[in-house]
């Protein structure tokens, strides 16, 4: 073997030895370690006993999620309603995660696995008596379906069978939990098929769209003879009456039915967000059979990043959210766009009646150029 190859081999061996010393599992020096494999990380944990969840990382604010009545609220995010599915996912993961391997019992290895106080994420769960029923530190993830954890008071670094980082809202490269990850960001949820009227109020103009049953000429499929059929269609009630463009109306209803926020207003007031009074107001009413009450969406001014707008559910109080400007675009669809039969613009020598601006300068007509219509993904 050549001297250079010997040096390379020696260097590789030295690196391997260092890694084993720091991260290796001392299988013989800790009796009973092997017996932990496949055991529950938090034995005896019962999700229904949980009343408070705290998620803490050095240098970040503590996330506090408390059970109130039948639901959960995020105390650390101005009391916003918590995402029930995310809370349930976390509690279920704590109950079911098992030990896949014991990677180390050396305190010196904790920083490398990020299960120390400086780099780890501490999760604490309390019961109705404020007693701790689960306390552990979550470290980095060796794969998409696993993560390292360390129980309070223990030096053992456990490789768990679930990856808690995603559930905790750690989606960025910085490894810091999203402070609003547990907030329910669904501003509005309803069935578009149940909608009967949509009222758009903006810049002093009110447009009322209604879905009605109308008779139309058709053909009887059995006899082939002329017959009258009944079908739903959209019409404009105000500011004038006429048939509406059904595709545009369905786009508005479908888009608003699943409005999801990308952030929250937090402790900001309605006035600070341009919501008192609002810039635009959308009211959606439903069929009697649906049993759904009217939904009112108020739009405010632009948020800090310039491409999102503050909104609030007018029928739910003052929980302020930040949403994509696509939703505001829906609320500001031009009246002529809503008509089934478009009206021609007046000749150049006749000044056009001033209309509310729906596009930013330099952008093409229709949807704003910086939006695709899909809700952007944002880690925090």
TORKOL-4160 file (C-alpha; in steps of 0.2 Angstrom, whole numbers, padded with zeros to 4 digits, m for minus):
380
<pt num="1" X="0000" Y="0000" Z="0000"/>
<pt num="2" X="0007" Y="0017" Z="m0005"/>
<pt num="3" X="0011" Y="0030" Z="0009"/>
<pt num="4" X="m0003" Y="0041" Z="0003"/>
<pt num="5" X="m0016" Y="0027" Z="0004"/>
<pt num="6" X="m0010" Y="0023" Z="0022"/>
<pt num="7" X="m0012" Y="0041" Z="0027"/>
<pt num="8" X="m0030" Y="0042" Z="0020"/>
<pt num="9" X="m0035" Y="0025" Z="0028"/>
<pt num="10" X="m0028" Y="0031" Z="0045"/>
<pt num="11" X="m0038" Y="0048" Z="0044"/>
<pt num="12" X="m0054" Y="0039" Z="0040"/>
<pt num="13" X="m0051" Y="0027" Z="0054"/>
<pt num="14" X="m0048" Y="0041" Z="0066"/>
<pt num="15" X="m0064" Y="0050" Z="0061"/>
<pt num="16" X="m0074" Y="0034" Z="0063"/>
<pt num="17" X="m0066" Y="0031" Z="0081"/>
<pt num="18" X="m0071" Y="0049" Z="0086"/>
<pt num="19" X="m0089" Y="0047" Z="0080"/>
<pt num="20" X="m0091" Y="0031" Z="0089"/>
<pt num="21" X="m0084" Y="0039" Z="0105"/>
<pt num="22" X="m0096" Y="0053" Z="0104"/>
<pt num="23" X="m0111" Y="0046" Z="0096"/>
<pt num="24" X="m0109" Y="0027" Z="0098"/>
<pt num="25" X="m0120" Y="0017" Z="0110"/>
<pt num="26" X="m0111" Y="0008" Z="0124"/>
<pt num="27" X="m0120" Y="m0008" Z="0122"/>
<pt num="28" X="m0110" Y="m0017" Z="0136"/>
<pt num="29" X="m0107" Y="m0003" Z="0148"/>
<pt num="30" X="m0125" Y="0000" Z="0152"/>
<pt num="31" X="m0134" Y="m0016" Z="0158"/>
<pt num="32" X="m0153" Y="m0016" Z="0153"/>
<pt num="33" X="m0151" Y="m0004" Z="0138"/>
<pt num="34" X="m0155" Y="m0017" Z="0125"/>
<pt num="35" X="m0171" Y="m0021" Z="0135"/>
<pt num="36" X="m0177" Y="m0003" Z="0131"/>
<pt num="37" X="m0179" Y="m0006" Z="0113"/>
<pt num="38" X="m0197" Y="m0007" Z="0106"/>
<pt num="39" X="m0203" Y="0000" Z="0123"/>
<pt num="40" X="m0214" Y="0015" Z="0124"/>
<pt num="41" X="m0205" Y="0031" Z="0126"/>
<pt num="42" X="m0218" Y="0038" Z="0138"/>
<pt num="43" X="m0227" Y="0023" Z="0145"/>
<pt num="44" X="m0244" Y="0025" Z="0153"/>
<pt num="45" X="m0247" Y="0041" Z="0144"/>
<pt num="46" X="m0266" Y="0044" Z="0141"/>
<pt num="47" X="m0270" Y="0058" Z="0128"/>
<pt num="48" X="m0287" Y="0062" Z="0137"/>
<pt num="49" X="m0278" Y="0067" Z="0153"/>
<pt num="50" X="m0269" Y="0081" Z="0144"/>
<pt num="51" X="m0274" Y="0099" Z="0149"/>
<pt num="52" X="m0259" Y="0109" Z="0144"/>
<pt num="53" X="m0245" Y="0107" Z="0132"/>
<pt num="54" X="m0229" Y="0118" Z="0132"/>
<pt num="55" X="m0216" Y="0118" Z="0119"/>
<pt num="56" X="m0200" Y="0127" Z="0123"/>
<pt num="57" X="m0183" Y="0130" Z="0114"/>
<pt num="58" X="m0169" Y="0141" Z="0119"/>
<pt num="59" X="m0170" Y="0158" Z="0112"/>
<pt num="60" X="m0189" Y="0156" Z="0107"/>
<pt num="61" X="m0205" Y="0160" Z="0116"/>
<pt num="62" X="m0214" Y="0146" Z="0124"/>
<pt num="63" X="m0229" Y="0139" Z="0114"/>
<pt num="64" X="m0243" Y="0136" Z="0126"/>
<pt num="65" X="m0259" Y="0126" Z="0121"/>
<pt num="66" X="m0273" Y="0124" Z="0134"/>
<pt num="67" X="m0289" Y="0114" Z="0134"/>
<pt num="68" X="m0304" Y="0124" Z="0137"/>
<pt num="69" X="m0320" Y="0115" Z="0137"/>
<pt num="70" X="m0322" Y="0104" Z="0122"/>
<pt num="71" X="m0308" Y="0113" Z="0112"/>
<pt num="72" X="m0290" Y="0119" Z="0113"/>
<pt num="73" X="m0284" Y="0137" Z="0112"/>
<pt num="74" X="m0266" Y="0144" Z="0109"/>
<pt num="75" X="m0263" Y="0155" Z="0124"/>
<pt num="76" X="m0246" Y="0160" Z="0118"/>
<pt num="77" X="m0255" Y="0167" Z="0102"/>
<pt num="78" X="m0267" Y="0179" Z="0109"/>
<pt num="79" X="m0280" Y="0165" Z="0113"/>
<pt num="80" X="m0283" Y="0159" Z="0095"/>
<pt num="81" X="m0292" Y="0143" Z="0092"/>
<pt num="82" X="m0280" Y="0129" Z="0091"/>
<pt num="83" X="m0279" Y="0116" Z="0076"/>
<pt num="84" X="m0288" Y="0101" Z="0084"/>
<pt num="85" X="m0280" Y="0089" Z="0072"/>
<pt num="86" X="m0262" Y="0095" Z="0075"/>
<pt num="87" X="m0265" Y="0094" Z="0094"/>
<pt num="88" X="m0273" Y="0076" Z="0092"/>
<pt num="89" X="m0258" Y="0071" Z="0081"/>
<pt num="90" X="m0245" Y="0077" Z="0094"/>
<pt num="91" X="m0254" Y="0068" Z="0109"/>
<pt num="92" X="m0256" Y="0052" Z="0099"/>
<pt num="93" X="m0238" Y="0052" Z="0094"/>
<pt num="94" X="m0233" Y="0054" Z="0112"/>
<pt num="95" X="m0244" Y="0039" Z="0117"/>
<pt num="96" X="m0238" Y="0027" Z="0103"/>
<pt num="97" X="m0220" Y="0032" Z="0099"/>
<pt num="98" X="m0208" Y="0018" Z="0104"/>
<pt num="99" X="m0189" Y="0016" Z="0106"/>
<pt num="100" X="m0181" Y="0010" Z="0090"/>
<pt num="101" X="m0164" Y="0011" Z="0097"/>
<pt num="102" X="m0154" Y="0018" Z="0111"/>
<pt num="103" X="m0140" Y="0028" Z="0102"/>
<pt num="104" X="m0130" Y="0034" Z="0117"/>
<pt num="105" X="m0130" Y="0036" Z="0136"/>
<pt num="106" X="m0115" Y="0049" Z="0136"/>
<pt num="107" X="m0120" Y="0066" Z="0141"/>
<pt num="108" X="m0106" Y="0073" Z="0130"/>
<pt num="109" X="m0116" Y="0066" Z="0115"/>
<pt num="110" X="m0132" Y="0076" Z="0118"/>
<pt num="111" X="m0127" Y="0092" Z="0109"/>
<pt num="112" X="m0123" Y="0081" Z="0093"/>
<pt num="113" X="m0140" Y="0074" Z="0094"/>
<pt num="114" X="m0148" Y="0091" Z="0098"/>
<pt num="115" X="m0156" Y="0084" Z="0114"/>
<pt num="116" X="m0148" Y="0096" Z="0125"/>
<pt num="117" X="m0155" Y="0112" Z="0132"/>
<pt num="118" X="m0147" Y="0123" Z="0119"/>
<pt num="119" X="m0152" Y="0114" Z="0104"/>
<pt num="120" X="m0167" Y="0103" Z="0109"/>
<pt num="121" X="m0185" Y="0106" Z="0110"/>
<pt num="122" X="m0193" Y="0103" Z="0126"/>
<pt num="123" X="m0211" Y="0096" Z="0127"/>
<pt num="124" X="m0221" Y="0096" Z="0143"/>
<pt num="125" X="m0238" Y="0090" Z="0145"/>
<pt num="126" X="m0249" Y="0093" Z="0161"/>
<pt num="127" X="m0265" Y="0085" Z="0167"/>
<pt num="128" X="m0280" Y="0094" Z="0176"/>
<pt num="129" X="m0270" Y="0095" Z="0192"/>
<pt num="130" X="m0255" Y="0104" Z="0183"/>
<pt num="131" X="m0244" Y="0088" Z="0186"/>
<pt num="132" X="m0232" Y="0083" Z="0172"/>
<pt num="133" X="m0237" Y="0068" Z="0163"/>
<pt num="134" X="m0224" Y="0069" Z="0149"/>
<pt num="135" X="m0208" Y="0078" Z="0149"/>
<pt num="136" X="m0195" Y="0075" Z="0135"/>
<pt num="137" X="m0183" Y="0084" Z="0123"/>
<pt num="138" X="m0184" Y="0082" Z="0105"/>
<pt num="139" X="m0168" Y="0082" Z="0094"/>
<pt num="140" X="m0164" Y="0081" Z="0076"/>
<pt num="141" X="m0172" Y="0068" Z="0064"/>
<pt num="142" X="m0161" Y="0055" Z="0056"/>
<pt num="143" X="m0175" Y="0052" Z="0043"/>
<pt num="144" X="m0192" Y="0058" Z="0039"/>
<pt num="145" X="m0201" Y="0045" Z="0050"/>
<pt num="146" X="m0189" Y="0046" Z="0066"/>
<pt num="147" X="m0182" Y="0058" Z="0078"/>
<pt num="148" X="m0170" Y="0058" Z="0093"/>
<pt num="149" X="m0178" Y="0061" Z="0110"/>
<pt num="150" X="m0172" Y="0061" Z="0128"/>
<pt num="151" X="m0182" Y="0060" Z="0143"/>
<pt num="152" X="m0180" Y="0072" Z="0158"/>
<pt num="153" X="m0168" Y="0066" Z="0170"/>
<pt num="154" X="m0160" Y="0053" Z="0159"/>
<pt num="155" X="m0144" Y="0053" Z="0149"/>
<pt num="156" X="m0150" Y="0040" Z="0136"/>
<pt num="157" X="m0153" Y="0047" Z="0118"/>
<pt num="158" X="m0167" Y="0037" Z="0111"/>
<pt num="159" X="m0171" Y="0035" Z="0093"/>
<pt num="160" X="m0190" Y="0036" Z="0092"/>
<pt num="161" X="m0201" Y="0028" Z="0079"/>
<pt num="162" X="m0210" Y="0044" Z="0074"/>
<pt num="163" X="m0204" Y="0061" Z="0069"/>
<pt num="164" X="m0211" Y="0074" Z="0081"/>
<pt num="165" X="m0203" Y="0089" Z="0072"/>
<pt num="166" X="m0216" Y="0091" Z="0059"/>
<pt num="167" X="m0230" Y="0090" Z="0072"/>
<pt num="168" X="m0221" Y="0103" Z="0082"/>
<pt num="169" X="m0221" Y="0115" Z="0067"/>
<pt num="170" X="m0202" Y="0114" Z="0063"/>
<pt num="171" X="m0202" Y="0115" Z="0044"/>
<pt num="172" X="m0188" Y="0128" Z="0042"/>
<pt num="173" X="m0170" Y="0125" Z="0041"/>
<pt num="174" X="m0167" Y="0135" Z="0057"/>
<pt num="175" X="m0175" Y="0121" Z="0067"/>
<pt num="176" X="m0186" Y="0133" Z="0077"/>
<pt num="177" X="m0204" Y="0129" Z="0080"/>
<pt num="178" X="m0217" Y="0140" Z="0071"/>
<pt num="179" X="m0224" Y="0151" Z="0085"/>
<pt num="180" X="m0242" Y="0149" Z="0077"/>
<pt num="181" X="m0240" Y="0131" Z="0071"/>
<pt num="182" X="m0254" Y="0126" Z="0083"/>
<pt num="183" X="m0266" Y="0139" Z="0077"/>
<pt num="184" X="m0281" Y="0134" Z="0067"/>
<pt num="185" X="m0278" Y="0144" Z="0051"/>
<pt num="186" X="m0295" Y="0139" Z="0043"/>
<pt num="187" X="m0303" Y="0156" Z="0042"/>
<pt num="188" X="m0319" Y="0150" Z="0033"/>
<pt num="189" X="m0325" Y="0133" Z="0029"/>
<pt num="190" X="m0342" Y="0129" Z="0020"/>
<pt num="191" X="m0349" Y="0118" Z="0007"/>
<pt num="192" X="m0350" Y="0129" Z="m0010"/>
<pt num="193" X="m0366" Y="0119" Z="m0015"/>
<pt num="194" X="m0376" Y="0126" Z="0000"/>
<pt num="195" X="m0373" Y="0144" Z="m0005"/>
<pt num="196" X="m0388" Y="0154" Z="m0011"/>
<pt num="197" X="m0382" Y="0173" Z="m0011"/>
<pt num="198" X="m0365" Y="0182" Z="m0011"/>
<pt num="199" X="m0364" Y="0200" Z="m0007"/>
<pt num="200" X="m0349" Y="0210" Z="m0012"/>
<pt num="201" X="m0347" Y="0227" Z="m0004"/>
<pt num="202" X="m0332" Y="0238" Z="m0009"/>
<pt num="203" X="m0328" Y="0256" Z="m0013"/>
<pt num="204" X="m0347" Y="0261" Z="m0010"/>
<pt num="205" X="m0353" Y="0248" Z="m0022"/>
<pt num="206" X="m0364" Y="0234" Z="m0018"/>
<pt num="207" X="m0365" Y="0218" Z="m0029"/>
<pt num="208" X="m0377" Y="0205" Z="m0025"/>
<pt num="209" X="m0376" Y="0188" Z="m0033"/>
<pt num="210" X="m0389" Y="0174" Z="m0031"/>
<pt num="211" X="m0391" Y="0156" Z="m0036"/>
<pt num="212" X="m0408" Y="0152" Z="m0042"/>
<pt num="213" X="m0418" Y="0138" Z="m0050"/>
<pt num="214" X="m0423" Y="0142" Z="m0068"/>
<pt num="215" X="m0433" Y="0133" Z="m0081"/>
<pt num="216" X="m0424" Y="0130" Z="m0097"/>
<pt num="217" X="m0430" Y="0122" Z="m0113"/>
<pt num="218" X="m0423" Y="0104" Z="m0116"/>
<pt num="219" X="m0427" Y="0087" Z="m0123"/>
<pt num="220" X="m0435" Y="0072" Z="m0113"/>
<pt num="221" X="m0422" Y="0059" Z="m0114"/>
<pt num="222" X="m0435" Y="0045" Z="m0114"/>
<pt num="223" X="m0447" Y="0052" Z="m0128"/>
<pt num="224" X="m0435" Y="0063" Z="m0137"/>
<pt num="225" X="m0448" Y="0077" Z="m0136"/>
<pt num="226" X="m0446" Y="0095" Z="m0131"/>
<pt num="227" X="m0447" Y="0097" Z="m0112"/>
<pt num="228" X="m0444" Y="0110" Z="m0099"/>
<pt num="229" X="m0430" Y="0107" Z="m0087"/>
<pt num="230" X="m0425" Y="0115" Z="m0071"/>
<pt num="231" X="m0407" Y="0120" Z="m0067"/>
<pt num="232" X="m0397" Y="0131" Z="m0055"/>
<pt num="233" X="m0390" Y="0147" Z="m0062"/>
<pt num="234" X="m0382" Y="0163" Z="m0055"/>
<pt num="235" X="m0390" Y="0180" Z="m0058"/>
<pt num="236" X="m0386" Y="0198" Z="m0052"/>
<pt num="237" X="m0398" Y="0206" Z="m0041"/>
<pt num="238" X="m0389" Y="0222" Z="m0038"/>
<pt num="239" X="m0384" Y="0235" Z="m0044"/>
<pt num="240" X="m0394" Y="0230" Z="m0059"/>
<pt num="241" X="m0402" Y="0213" Z="m0064"/>
<pt num="242" X="m0397" Y="0201" Z="m0076"/>
<pt num="243" X="m0388" Y="0184" Z="m0079"/>
<pt num="244" X="m0372" Y="0182" Z="m0071"/>
<pt num="245" X="m0356" Y="0173" Z="m0077"/>
<pt num="246" X="m0358" Y="0156" Z="m0068"/>
<pt num="247" X="m0340" Y="0151" Z="m0069"/>
<pt num="248" X="m0334" Y="0167" Z="m0061"/>
<pt num="249" X="m0347" Y="0166" Z="m0047"/>
<pt num="250" X="m0342" Y="0148" Z="m0044"/>
<pt num="251" X="m0324" Y="0153" Z="m0043"/>
<pt num="252" X="m0328" Y="0166" Z="m0030"/>
<pt num="253" X="m0338" Y="0154" Z="m0020"/>
<pt num="254" X="m0326" Y="0139" Z="m0022"/>
<pt num="255" X="m0311" Y="0150" Z="m0017"/>
<pt num="256" X="m0319" Y="0158" Z="m0002"/>
<pt num="257" X="m0326" Y="0141" Z="0005"/>
<pt num="258" X="m0309" Y="0135" Z="0010"/>
<pt num="259" X="m0300" Y="0151" Z="0015"/>
<pt num="260" X="m0284" Y="0147" Z="0024"/>
<pt num="261" X="m0273" Y="0160" Z="0033"/>
<pt num="262" X="m0254" Y="0161" Z="0031"/>
<pt num="263" X="m0252" Y="0170" Z="0048"/>
<pt num="264" X="m0261" Y="0179" Z="0061"/>
<pt num="265" X="m0264" Y="0197" Z="0067"/>
<pt num="266" X="m0260" Y="0193" Z="0085"/>
<pt num="267" X="m0263" Y="0207" Z="0097"/>
<pt num="268" X="m0266" Y="0220" Z="0083"/>
<pt num="269" X="m0282" Y="0230" Z="0084"/>
<pt num="270" X="m0295" Y="0230" Z="0070"/>
<pt num="271" X="m0291" Y="0249" Z="0067"/>
<pt num="272" X="m0272" Y="0245" Z="0065"/>
<pt num="273" X="m0276" Y="0232" Z="0052"/>
<pt num="274" X="m0288" Y="0243" Z="0042"/>
<pt num="275" X="m0303" Y="0233" Z="0047"/>
<pt num="276" X="m0313" Y="0247" Z="0057"/>
<pt num="277" X="m0321" Y="0250" Z="0045"/>
<pt num="278" X="m0316" Y="0237" Z="0033"/>
<pt num="279" X="m0310" Y="0240" Z="0015"/>
<pt num="280" X="m0321" Y="0226" Z="0008"/>
<pt num="281" X="m0335" Y="0215" Z="0015"/>
<pt num="282" X="m0341" Y="0199" Z="0008"/>
<pt num="283" X="m0357" Y="0191" Z="0015"/>
<pt num="284" X="m0361" Y="0173" Z="0011"/>
<pt num="285" X="m0379" Y="0166" Z="0014"/>
<pt num="286" X="m0384" Y="0148" Z="0013"/>
<pt num="287" X="m0400" Y="0137" Z="0009"/>
<pt num="288" X="m0412" Y="0134" Z="0024"/>
<pt num="289" X="m0409" Y="0115" Z="0022"/>
<pt num="290" X="m0390" Y="0117" Z="0025"/>
<pt num="291" X="m0393" Y="0124" Z="0043"/>
<pt num="292" X="m0378" Y="0136" Z="0040"/>
<pt num="293" X="m0379" Y="0154" Z="0046"/>
<pt num="294" X="m0372" Y="0168" Z="0036"/>
<pt num="295" X="m0354" Y="0170" Z="0035"/>
<pt num="296" X="m0346" Y="0188" Z="0034"/>
<pt num="297" X="m0328" Y="0191" Z="0029"/>
<pt num="298" X="m0320" Y="0208" Z="0031"/>
<pt num="299" X="m0304" Y="0213" Z="0022"/>
<pt num="300" X="m0292" Y="0226" Z="0029"/>
<pt num="301" X="m0276" Y="0233" Z="0023"/>
<pt num="302" X="m0260" Y="0225" Z="0017"/>
<pt num="303" X="m0249" Y="0215" Z="0030"/>
<pt num="304" X="m0231" Y="0218" Z="0033"/>
<pt num="305" X="m0225" Y="0208" Z="0018"/>
<pt num="306" X="m0235" Y="0218" Z="0006"/>
<pt num="307" X="m0243" Y="0203" Z="m0003"/>
<pt num="308" X="m0255" Y="0197" Z="0011"/>
<pt num="309" X="m0270" Y="0206" Z="0018"/>
<pt num="310" X="m0278" Y="0206" Z="0035"/>
<pt num="311" X="m0295" Y="0198" Z="0036"/>
<pt num="312" X="m0307" Y="0194" Z="0050"/>
<pt num="313" X="m0323" Y="0184" Z="0052"/>
<pt num="314" X="m0336" Y="0197" Z="0055"/>
<pt num="315" X="m0348" Y="0184" Z="0063"/>
<pt num="316" X="m0335" Y="0177" Z="0075"/>
<pt num="317" X="m0326" Y="0192" Z="0084"/>
<pt num="318" X="m0309" Y="0199" Z="0082"/>
<pt num="319" X="m0298" Y="0185" Z="0077"/>
<pt num="320" X="m0287" Y="0193" Z="0064"/>
<pt num="321" X="m0278" Y="0183" Z="0050"/>
<pt num="322" X="m0267" Y="0186" Z="0036"/>
<pt num="323" X="m0272" Y="0179" Z="0019"/>
<pt num="324" X="m0266" Y="0178" Z="0001"/>
<pt num="325" X="m0271" Y="0193" Z="m0009"/>
<pt num="326" X="m0280" Y="0180" Z="m0021"/>
<pt num="327" X="m0294" Y="0180" Z="m0009"/>
<pt num="328" X="m0295" Y="0199" Z="m0010"/>
<pt num="329" X="m0295" Y="0198" Z="m0029"/>
<pt num="330" X="m0310" Y="0187" Z="m0028"/>
<pt num="331" X="m0319" Y="0200" Z="m0017"/>
<pt num="332" X="m0315" Y="0213" Z="m0029"/>
<pt num="333" X="m0320" Y="0205" Z="m0046"/>
<pt num="334" X="m0326" Y="0219" Z="m0058"/>
<pt num="335" X="m0345" Y="0220" Z="m0060"/>
<pt num="336" X="m0342" Y="0218" Z="m0079"/>
<pt num="337" X="m0333" Y="0202" Z="m0076"/>
<pt num="338" X="m0348" Y="0195" Z="m0066"/>
<pt num="339" X="m0360" Y="0198" Z="m0080"/>
<pt num="340" X="m0364" Y="0184" Z="m0092"/>
<pt num="341" X="m0365" Y="0196" Z="m0106"/>
<pt num="342" X="m0350" Y="0208" Z="m0105"/>
<pt num="343" X="m0353" Y="0226" Z="m0109"/>
<pt num="344" X="m0341" Y="0235" Z="m0121"/>
<pt num="345" X="m0331" Y="0249" Z="m0115"/>
<pt num="346" X="m0337" Y="0267" Z="m0120"/>
<pt num="347" X="m0328" Y="0275" Z="m0135"/>
<pt num="348" X="m0312" Y="0284" Z="m0131"/>
<pt num="349" X="m0321" Y="0301" Z="m0133"/>
<pt num="350" X="m0333" Y="0297" Z="m0119"/>
<pt num="351" X="m0325" Y="0297" Z="m0102"/>
<pt num="352" X="m0327" Y="0280" Z="m0094"/>
<pt num="353" X="m0335" Y="0279" Z="m0077"/>
<pt num="354" X="m0322" Y="0277" Z="m0063"/>
<pt num="355" X="m0321" Y="0259" Z="m0057"/>
<pt num="356" X="m0313" Y="0252" Z="m0041"/>
<pt num="357" X="m0295" Y="0247" Z="m0045"/>
<pt num="358" X="m0293" Y="0228" Z="m0046"/>
<pt num="359" X="m0275" Y="0227" Z="m0053"/>
<pt num="360" X="m0259" Y="0234" Z="m0048"/>
<pt num="361" X="m0250" Y="0246" Z="m0060"/>
<pt num="362" X="m0240" Y="0236" Z="m0073"/>
<pt num="363" X="m0250" Y="0220" Z="m0070"/>
<pt num="364" X="m0261" Y="0212" Z="m0083"/>
<pt num="365" X="m0280" Y="0212" Z="m0082"/>
<pt num="366" X="m0288" Y="0199" Z="m0071"/>
<pt num="367" X="m0279" Y="0190" Z="m0057"/>
<pt num="368" X="m0264" Y="0199" Z="m0049"/>
<pt num="369" X="m0248" Y="0194" Z="m0057"/>
<pt num="370" X="m0239" Y="0189" Z="m0041"/>
<pt num="371" X="m0253" Y="0176" Z="m0037"/>
<pt num="372" X="m0257" Y="0159" Z="m0044"/>
<pt num="373" X="m0273" Y="0156" Z="m0035"/>
<pt num="374" X="m0265" Y="0143" Z="m0024"/>
<pt num="375" X="m0262" Y="0146" Z="m0006"/>
<pt num="376" X="m0244" Y="0149" Z="m0003"/>
<pt num="377" X="m0234" Y="0138" Z="0009"/>
<pt num="378" X="m0226" Y="0147" Z="0023"/>
<pt num="379" X="m0216" Y="0140" Z="0038"/>
<pt num="380" X="m0220" Y="0154" Z="0049"/>
